[in-house]
Every structure is written in C-alpha cells, then in structure tokens.
Amino acid sequence: MERRFLPEYSQEVNELRKPVALLLIIPLVAVLAGCGGPSAEQIMKDSMRASKDVKTAHFEMEEVTKLPRAPITQGQVGKQNYIQKSSGDYDLRTGDFKVSTDVLGMTITALQVGDKQYWRIAGNWYEVPQAVQITPPLAQTLSVSQYIKYFKDIQRLSDKDVDGSDCYHVQAVPNMKDLVKQPGITDLLKDPSGKQIRTIDELEELKAVFEFYVEKGNNYFRRSEAVVESRAPNELIQLGYAEPGDNIKQTARVTFSDFNEKLDLKAPEKVKPWEGTTPAP
C-alpha cells in the first residue's frame, strides 16, 4: 500500500500543485531575505542585501486550491477544495532540509542530507531516487532573485502584526509577459518527465498578487501570501475537475520563524530501498 500511494497522489493531487510552484517561487525570493525601508521599492532592495544574514529558518505553509468543479465518482460528489499543509526547517548553507506534509490523510516526511533524500511513510524510511525527489519552495527561491525586477506594481500598505511582530506590508503584482520568458519559469511548461503540459500563453494569462510582511528591526520576512488564478490544465479537465475555459484559484501562506537556530539533520539509521532501486551500499 505504501508504494502504491505516492504514484496515485502524483497523478491526481500533485497536478493540483503544479501552478503553485510559480505562486510560491516569486514571493519566497524575498521571504528569507529580510528587508526594511520607508518605501516598497527600498524594502525590496534591502531585502536582497540582507539575505546573507539568514542561515536557517523554520517555516509553516498552507496551500489552498479551489477547483472549478467537483467530479462525480461512483455517484459521489468529489472534493472541490484541496488544502495542503507543510512545515519544516531549511539550512540555506548546505541545502539540507526536513519537511512534513499532510497528503490525503497521511503524513509524509522528506529529509535531505547531502546529496541523498529520504521519505518517511507509515513509520518506515526510504531512500528515494533523484527522479522522484522533491525540492521545497525555500530552495527554489535561491536561484530566482533576479525575478524581483519583473514586478510591474509594488506598493507599501499599512503595517501589520504577524505573530506579535510589527511588520512592514508590501504588495506586489508581477508582469507575467516578461516574467514567463525567464529561466526557471519556463520549466513550468513541462511536467517532471519533460512532457509539455501548458503553453506560454497560459502562463502569460496567469494573474497573481503577492503580499510580503517584513519584521521591523531585524528586517527578516515573517510571512508571504499569494493569490493566483490560472487556466485549468488538460490533466484536471481529463480528471473531471474542470472544463475548457475554467480557471483555478490558488492561495498560499508561508510564515517563517526561528531564524539562524542550529539544525541537526542526520540521515536515518534504518532505511529501506525504494521500489525499483537496489539497496544503498
């Protein structure tokens, strides 16, 4: 059952998360960077300069996907809203991380140590091959800092309190026609196997608004929020979640804490081989 679960998840639920990659990849460029300043533009510039100060961080993330339609399966109305919650710790210096995600009622933990990744499913640890390894949103942000300049509208809003911290509040809207031409964003045209699943036109039509909450004093980002509307991909249409012309609305919130605390990420002692692989030497 354990080995059948993930392929089923990747076929259906993982399709719901593909547009979320873009939703998260842009705001998180600045999330771990920290910033400060009287104007929105200055806040964003200072955030990039302060990024070197953050070595580790804890994060709590919630993603919500609202599908246009609920399919009928065996006479039962399927789910229309999907909520994905994750939490974990990330070491920006080494790339090591530990993140736990609730997937269809089961908690899966992914652990990256060096060049190896392990998944804990139903109490057992597996060493997974590179083809199925995940990359947390925090890691994706490290290579896309240049995308900040493709926001067409950046404005400072009223300051907000985030978990007891007084924060600057910045709203940003990207220029999708320029953004989709950049390296990394074009990867969203394909699935992990390299098959093209959407067109440039679909990405250009995507509507996104990002909210950044920056802690005053230390200039670290405490929270990032995003709302994205995108055209439903063919995979969801085939599964009955949408019809041609429908849009999907997705939201994500990431809250950061415990900056620069020491992390002790070690490989598990007992590891099982993943299906289709040989045991590690």
C-alpha positions as CSV (number, residue, x, y, z in Angstrom):
1,M,0.0,0.0,0.0
2,E,2.8,2.4,0.8
3,R,4.3,2.1,-2.7
4,R,1.0,2.4,-4.5
5,F,0.1,5.6,-2.6
6,L,2.6,8.0,-4.0
7,P,2.0,7.3,-7.7
8,E,-1.7,7.8,-7.2
9,Y,-1.0,11.1,-5.4
10,S,1.3,12.3,-8.1
11,Q,-1.2,11.6,-10.8
12,E,-4.1,13.4,-9.2
13,V,-3.3,15.6,-6.3
14,N,0.1,16.6,-7.5
15,E,-1.4,18.0,-10.6
16,L,-3.2,20.5,-8.4
17,R,0.0,21.8,-7.1
18,K,1.9,22.5,-10.3
19,P,0.7,26.1,-10.7
20,V,1.5,26.6,-7.1
21,A,5.2,26.4,-7.9
22,L,5.0,29.7,-9.6
23,L,2.8,31.0,-6.9
24,L,5.5,30.3,-4.3
25,I,8.7,30.8,-6.3
26,I,8.3,34.6,-6.7
27,P,7.4,35.7,-3.2
28,L,9.8,33.4,-1.5
29,V,12.7,35.1,-3.3
30,A,12.4,37.8,-0.7
31,V,10.9,35.8,2.1
32,L,14.2,34.6,3.6
33,A,16.0,37.8,2.7
34,G,14.6,40.3,5.1
35,C,14.2,44.0,4.3
36,G,13.4,47.4,5.6
37,G,12.9,51.0,4.5
38,P,10.2,53.6,4.1
39,S,9.1,52.7,0.5
40,A,8.1,49.4,-1.0
41,E,11.0,49.6,-3.5
42,Q,13.6,50.3,-0.8
43,I,12.2,47.5,1.3
44,M,12.6,45.0,-1.6
45,K,16.2,46.2,-2.4
46,D,17.2,46.0,1.3
47,S,15.8,42.5,1.5
48,M,18.2,41.2,-1.1
49,R,21.2,42.8,0.6
50,A,20.1,41.3,4.0
51,S,19.7,37.7,2.6
52,K,23.2,36.7,3.6
53,D,22.3,37.1,7.3
54,V,19.8,34.2,7.2
55,K,21.4,30.8,7.6
56,T,18.5,28.6,8.8
57,A,14.7,29.1,9.2
58,H,11.6,27.2,10.2
59,F,8.5,27.5,8.0
60,E,4.8,26.8,8.2
61,M,3.0,26.7,4.9
62,E,-0.6,26.3,3.8
63,E,-1.8,26.0,0.2
64,V,-5.4,26.0,-0.9
65,T,-6.5,25.0,-4.4
66,K,-10.2,25.7,-5.3
67,L,-11.2,23.7,-8.4
68,P,-13.9,24.9,-10.7
69,R,-15.9,21.7,-10.5
70,A,-16.4,18.7,-8.3
71,P,-16.4,15.5,-10.3
72,I,-19.0,12.7,-9.7
73,T,-17.3,9.4,-9.0
74,Q,-19.5,6.3,-8.3
75,G,-22.4,8.5,-7.5
76,Q,-20.5,10.6,-5.0
77,V,-19.6,14.2,-5.4
78,G,-15.8,14.7,-5.2
79,K,-13.8,17.3,-3.4
80,Q,-13.6,20.8,-4.9
81,N,-11.2,22.4,-2.4
82,Y,-7.8,20.9,-1.6
83,I,-5.8,22.1,1.4
84,Q,-2.1,21.2,1.7
85,K,-0.2,21.9,4.9
86,S,3.5,21.6,5.3
87,S,6.1,22.5,8.0
88,G,9.8,22.1,8.3
89,D,13.3,23.5,8.6
90,Y,15.8,24.5,6.0
91,D,19.5,25.1,6.0
92,L,20.4,27.6,3.3
93,R,24.1,26.9,3.6
94,T,24.0,23.2,2.9
95,G,20.7,22.7,1.2
96,D,19.7,20.2,3.8
97,F,16.1,20.2,5.0
98,K,13.3,18.4,6.7
99,V,9.7,18.9,5.8
100,S,6.5,17.1,6.7
101,T,3.4,17.3,4.6
102,D,-0.2,16.0,5.1
103,V,-1.2,14.1,2.0
104,L,-4.7,12.6,1.7
105,G,-4.8,11.9,5.5
106,M,-1.2,10.6,5.7
107,T,1.9,12.5,6.9
108,I,4.9,12.2,4.7
109,T,8.3,13.5,5.9
110,A,11.1,14.3,3.4
111,L,14.6,14.6,4.7
112,Q,17.6,15.9,2.6
113,V,21.1,15.2,3.9
114,G,23.9,16.0,1.5
115,D,23.0,14.5,-1.9
116,K,20.6,11.9,-0.5
117,Q,16.9,12.2,0.2
118,Y,14.8,10.1,2.4
119,W,11.0,9.8,2.8
120,R,9.2,8.5,5.9
121,I,5.9,6.8,5.1
122,A,3.8,4.8,7.5
123,G,6.7,4.7,10.0
124,N,9.4,3.5,7.5
125,W,12.2,5.5,5.9
126,Y,13.0,5.0,2.2
127,E,16.0,6.3,0.3
128,V,14.4,7.8,-2.9
129,P,16.0,8.1,-6.3
130,Q,16.6,11.5,-7.8
131,A,13.8,11.2,-10.3
132,V,11.2,11.4,-7.5
133,Q,12.9,13.7,-5.1
134,I,11.2,16.9,-4.1
135,T,12.6,20.4,-3.7
136,P,11.0,22.6,-1.1
137,P,9.9,26.1,-2.1
138,L,12.7,27.6,0.0
139,A,15.3,26.0,-2.1
140,Q,13.7,27.2,-5.3
141,T,14.0,30.8,-4.2
142,L,17.8,30.8,-4.1
143,S,18.1,30.9,-7.9
144,V,15.4,33.4,-8.8
145,S,16.4,36.6,-7.0
146,Q,16.6,38.3,-10.4
147,Y,12.8,38.0,-10.8
148,I,12.1,40.8,-8.4
149,K,12.6,43.4,-11.1
150,Y,9.7,41.9,-13.1
151,F,7.1,43.2,-10.6
152,K,5.1,45.8,-12.5
153,D,3.4,47.2,-9.4
154,I,5.0,47.4,-5.9
155,Q,3.4,49.4,-3.1
156,R,3.7,49.7,0.6
157,L,0.5,49.1,2.6
158,S,-0.4,49.7,6.2
159,D,1.9,47.9,8.7
160,K,0.7,44.6,10.2
161,D,1.2,42.5,13.2
162,V,2.4,38.9,12.4
163,D,2.5,36.6,15.4
164,G,3.4,39.5,17.7
165,S,6.0,41.1,15.4
166,D,5.5,44.6,13.9
167,C,5.9,44.2,10.2
168,Y,6.1,46.3,7.0
169,H,3.4,45.2,4.5
170,V,4.2,45.2,0.8
171,Q,2.0,44.2,-2.1
172,A,3.5,43.2,-5.5
173,V,2.0,42.3,-8.9
174,P,4.3,40.7,-11.5
175,N,4.4,41.5,-15.2
176,M,3.7,38.0,-16.5
177,K,4.6,38.7,-20.1
178,D,8.2,39.5,-19.1
179,L,8.4,37.0,-16.2
180,V,7.5,33.9,-18.2
181,K,10.5,34.4,-20.5
182,Q,13.0,33.9,-17.7
183,P,14.9,30.7,-16.9
184,G,13.2,28.6,-14.3
185,I,9.7,30.0,-15.0
186,T,9.7,28.3,-18.4
187,D,10.2,25.0,-16.6
188,L,6.6,25.2,-15.5
189,L,5.6,24.4,-19.1
190,K,6.7,20.8,-18.6
191,D,6.0,18.1,-16.0
192,P,8.9,16.3,-14.3
193,S,9.2,13.8,-17.2
194,G,9.8,16.7,-19.7
195,K,6.3,16.5,-21.3
196,Q,4.8,19.9,-22.2
197,I,1.7,20.4,-20.2
198,R,0.9,24.1,-20.8
199,T,1.8,26.9,-23.2
200,I,3.5,30.3,-22.9
201,D,0.1,31.9,-23.5
202,E,-1.4,30.1,-20.5
203,L,1.4,31.4,-18.2
204,E,1.0,34.9,-19.6
205,E,-2.7,34.8,-18.7
206,L,-1.9,33.9,-15.1
207,K,-3.0,36.5,-12.6
208,A,-1.0,36.8,-9.4
209,V,-0.9,39.1,-6.4
210,F,1.7,38.8,-3.6
211,E,1.8,40.1,-0.1
212,F,5.1,40.4,1.9
213,Y,5.3,41.0,5.7
214,V,8.7,42.2,6.9
215,E,9.7,42.3,10.5
216,K,11.0,45.7,11.6
217,G,14.3,45.8,13.4
218,N,16.0,42.7,12.0
219,N,14.4,43.1,8.5
220,Y,13.5,39.4,8.1
221,F,10.5,38.4,6.2
222,R,7.9,36.8,8.6
223,R,5.2,35.9,6.1
224,S,4.4,35.7,2.4
225,E,1.0,35.4,0.9
226,A,0.0,34.9,-2.7
227,V,-3.2,34.5,-4.7
228,V,-3.0,33.1,-8.3
229,E,-5.6,32.5,-10.9
230,S,-4.6,30.3,-13.8
231,R,-6.2,28.3,-16.7
232,A,-7.1,24.8,-15.8
233,P,-4.6,22.4,-17.4
234,N,-5.7,19.4,-19.5
235,E,-4.9,16.9,-16.8
236,L,-7.5,18.4,-14.5
237,I,-10.0,18.6,-17.3
238,Q,-9.5,14.9,-18.0
239,L,-10.0,14.1,-14.4
240,G,-13.3,15.9,-14.3
241,Y,-12.2,18.8,-12.1
242,A,-12.6,21.4,-14.8
243,E,-13.9,22.1,-18.3
244,P,-12.1,24.0,-21.1
245,G,-12.0,27.7,-20.2
246,D,-12.2,27.2,-16.5
247,N,-9.8,28.9,-14.1
248,I,-8.2,27.6,-10.9
249,K,-7.8,29.8,-7.9
250,Q,-4.9,29.0,-5.6
251,T,-3.6,30.7,-2.4
252,A,-0.6,30.1,-0.3
253,R,0.7,31.4,3.0
254,V,4.2,30.8,4.4
255,T,5.2,32.0,7.9
256,F,8.8,32.0,9.0
257,S,10.4,31.8,12.4
258,D,13.4,30.5,14.4
259,F,15.9,32.2,12.2
260,N,19.5,31.1,12.4
261,E,18.8,28.4,15.0
262,K,21.1,25.3,14.9
263,L,19.7,22.4,12.9
264,D,20.7,18.8,13.5
265,L,19.7,17.0,10.3
266,K,21.0,13.4,10.1
267,A,20.3,10.5,7.8
268,P,18.0,7.9,9.4
269,E,19.8,4.7,10.7
270,K,17.3,2.2,9.2
271,V,16.5,2.8,5.6
272,K,14.6,0.6,3.1
273,P,15.3,0.7,-0.7
274,W,12.7,2.4,-2.9
275,E,10.8,0.2,-5.3
276,G,12.8,-0.3,-8.4
277,T,16.1,0.6,-6.8
278,T,18.8,-1.5,-5.2
279,P,19.8,-1.1,-1.5
280,A,22.3,1.6,-0.8
281,P,25.9,0.3,-0.4
